[in-house]
Amino acid sequence: MKKTTKLKIIKIAILILCVFFAINIIVFTAKYTIWHLENKSNDKLVDKIFDETKIEDDTNSNAEIVNPPSDKPNDRYWQYINTALINVDFTELNKENNDVVGWIKIEGTNINYPFVQTNNNDYYLNHSFDKKKNSAGWVFLDYRNNINKLQKNTIIYAHGREDDTMFGTLKNILKSKWLEDPNNYIVKLATAQENTLWQVFSVYRIPTTSDYLQTDFISTEEYETFLKLIKERSQYDFQTDLADNDQIITLSTCYNKTDKVVLHAKLIKKSNK
């Protein structure tokens, strides 16, 4: 092969590589720009929500305690029972989005949002609170659940965003800093009908599966087996007992492309509005 031919081949190869890298840089820049704009849009939306929504402590002394552990006076349950619930005025939220069904707050994380529900579990994966297309999505209740008539397992989802929005900080529950503070082991929910408090009993990271996403159970035995499964899966022992008449909440998000982060908590107090 002549020297000039070899040079031409080398030049063409270099040109192809340059074009390849240029295309990748353009694609990366475009994706990053869209990601940044979507984050900025959601940040403005969150600020607007907090500006327009009245949130206060609910210290109702007549709140009902649920399934107290009578034979364990030192159970943390009794410490958490004294925790104030949150009360949310949903008036403005309902004007912005008629899919709003509640508000969730998790101690030791940035999770403090209204959550929504529609007739499927796909829409709010790529639509924001204002129902505009946005890959950040929003926090949403499983379409199979009824927030006003709690089932055995109530499930809430959101994306685990890298900017720590939505369920991005749910990953905190696997870190020693979060686990070492018992004040974090509670979840607060508010709806238009009642305010509730939930005690965490299981946290874990797991390859994607749907076995913890069951909402209805055909028998007490099936539910007991389910509770045993998700409690024993926990990466930390919360020393919290469960009973077959407990109602639980499940929070689920992506840890990465193959794994999920999951939190389970049981209902311990509720206050009707």
Residue pairs with C-beta under 8 A, 6 or more apart in sequence:
34 135
35 135
38 128
38 134
38 135
38 136
39 136
39 161
39 163
39 165
41 128
41 132
41 134
42 128
42 129
42 134
42 136
42 165
43 165
45 128
45 129
45 130
46 113
46 165
49 93
49 96
49 113
49 114
49 129
52 92
52 93
52 96
53 88
53 89
53 90
53 92
53 93
53 114
54 88
54 89
55 86
55 87
55 88
55 89
55 103
56 86
56 87
57 84
57 85
57 86
57 87
58 84
58 85
58 86
58 87
58 190
58 195
58 271
59 84
59 85
60 85
60 195
60 271
62 271
63 85
63 195
63 269
63 270
63 271
64 269
64 270
64 271
64 272
65 81
65 268
65 269
66 247
66 267
66 268
66 269
66 270
67 243
67 245
67 246
67 266
67 267
67 268
68 77
68 78
68 81
69 75
69 77
69 241
72 241
75 239
75 240
75 241
76 182
76 185
76 199
76 239
76 240
77 199
77 240
77 268
79 182
80 185
80 186
80 197
80 199
80 268
80 269
81 197
81 268
81 269
83 186
83 188
83 197
83 269
85 188
85 190
85 195
85 196
85 197
85 269
85 271
86 103
86 105
86 188
86 190
86 195
87 190
87 195
87 273
88 103
88 114
88 190
90 100
90 103
90 114
90 191
90 192
93 100
93 114
94 100
96 129
96 130
97 114
97 116
97 129
97 130
97 131
99 116
99 117
99 118
99 131
100 114
100 115
100 116
101 115
101 116
101 117
101 141
101 147
101 191
102 114
102 115
102 141
102 147
102 189
102 190
102 191
103 113
103 114
103 115
103 189
103 190
103 191
104 111
104 112
104 113
104 115
104 139
104 156
104 187
104 188
104 189
105 111
105 112
105 187
105 188
105 189
106 112
106 170
106 187
106 188
106 251
106 263
107 183
107 184
107 185
107 186
107 187
107 188
108 172
108 173
108 178
108 181
108 183
108 184
109 169
109 170
109 172
109 173
109 178
110 164
110 165
110 168
110 169
111 139
111 158
111 166
111 167
111 169
111 170
113 138
113 139
113 158
113 166
114 129
114 139
115 138
115 139
115 140
115 141
115 156
115 158
116 124
116 129
116 138
116 139
116 140
116 141
117 140
117 141
117 142
117 143
117 145
117 147
118 124
118 140
118 143
119 143
120 143
121 140
121 142
121 143
121 157
123 140
124 137
124 138
124 139
124 140
125 137
125 159
126 133
126 134
126 135
126 137
127 133
127 134
127 137
127 138
128 134
128 136
128 137
128 138
129 138
135 159
136 159
136 161
136 165
136 166
137 158
137 159
137 166
138 158
138 166
139 156
139 157
139 158
139 166
139 167
140 156
140 157
140 158
141 147
141 154
141 155
141 156
142 154
142 155
142 156
142 157
142 213
142 215
144 151
144 155
144 215
144 216
145 151
145 154
145 155
145 215
147 154
147 191
148 191
148 193
150 247
150 267
151 215
151 216
151 247
152 215
152 216
152 217
152 223
152 247
152 248
153 213
153 214
153 215
153 226
153 247
153 248
153 249
153 250
154 215
154 247
154 248
154 249
154 250
155 213
155 215
155 249
155 250
155 251
155 252
156 249
156 250
156 251
156 252
157 167
157 251
157 252
157 253
158 166
158 167
158 170
158 253
159 166
159 167
159 168
159 253
159 254
160 166
160 167
160 168
160 170
160 171
160 253
160 254
160 255
160 261
161 167
161 168
162 168
166 253
167 251
167 253
167 261
168 253
170 251
170 253
170 261
170 263
171 255
171 261
172 178
173 179
173 184
173 200
173 203
173 261
173 263
174 203
174 204
174 205
174 235
174 261
178 184
179 203
179 236
184 200
185 199
185 200
185 238
185 265
186 197
186 198
186 199
186 200
186 265
187 197
187 198
187 200
187 249
187 251
187 263
187 265
188 195
188 196
188 197
188 198
189 195
189 196
189 197
189 198
189 249
190 196
192 273
193 272
193 273
194 270
194 271
194 272
194 273
195 270
195 271
195 273
196 267
196 269
196 270
196 271
197 267
197 268
197 269
197 270
198 248
198 249
198 265
198 266
198 267
198 268
199 240
199 265
199 266
199 268
200 238
200 240
200 263
200 264
200 265
201 231
201 234
201 238
201 240
201 242
201 248
201 264
201 265
201 266
202 230
202 231
202 233
202 234
202 238
202 262
202 263
202 264
203 234
203 235
203 236
203 261
203 262
203 263
203 264
204 233
204 234
204 235
204 261
204 262
205 235
205 255
205 259
205 260
205 261
205 262
206 212
206 233
206 259
206 260
206 262
207 258
207 259
207 260
208 258
208 259
208 260
209 260
211 229
212 229
212 230
212 233
212 250
212 252
212 262
212 264
213 250
213 252
214 226
217 223
217 226
220 244
223 244
224 244
227 242
227 244
227 246
227 248
230 250
230 262
230 264
231 242
231 264
234 264
240 266
242 248
242 266
246 266
246 267
247 266
247 267
248 264
248 265
248 266
248 267
249 264
249 265
249 266
249 267
250 262
250 263
250 264
251 262
251 263
251 264
252 260
252 261
252 262
253 260
253 261
254 260
254 261
255 261
